[in-house]
Amino acid sequence: MSKTTNIDDIARLSDGELDRKLSTVKRLIDTSRRKREKTANLEVDFCYLKRESEIRERRRQAHAEYQQRLYRSRKHRANAR
């Protein structure tokens, strides 16, 4: 991962790629801290990746809730006939 993360590139990652990059960056941060190296750039990358992950999770939850409301609405209309 580069020192400056491009959010457009992150948005194009698959969920699996995003998870792998998150794990990799987290591991690099931990390793760098043990070696007493600077981690600021890695931490910034981690924050961007984590933010994208959280956005996707909220989107999945919102979509699931929408589908439930839609299902209930259709079921309610079918029972009203």
Secondary structure as the mmCIF struct_conf table of DSSP 4:
data_model
#
loop_
_struct_conf.conf_type_id
_struct_conf.id
_struct_conf.beg_label_comp_id
_struct_conf.beg_label_asym_id
_struct_conf.beg_label_seq_id
_struct_conf.end_label_comp_id
_struct_conf.end_label_asym_id
_struct_conf.end_label_seq_id
BEND BEND1 LYS A 3 THR A 4
HELX_RH_AL_P HELX_RH_AL_P1 ILE A 7 ALA A 11
TURN_TY1_P TURN_TY1_P1 ARG A 12 ARG A 12
BEND BEND2 LEU A 13 LEU A 13
HELX_RH_AL_P HELX_RH_AL_P2 ASP A 15 ARG A 34
TURN_TY1_P TURN_TY1_P2 LYS A 35 ARG A 36
HELX_RH_AL_P HELX_RH_AL_P3 ALA A 40 ALA A 80
#
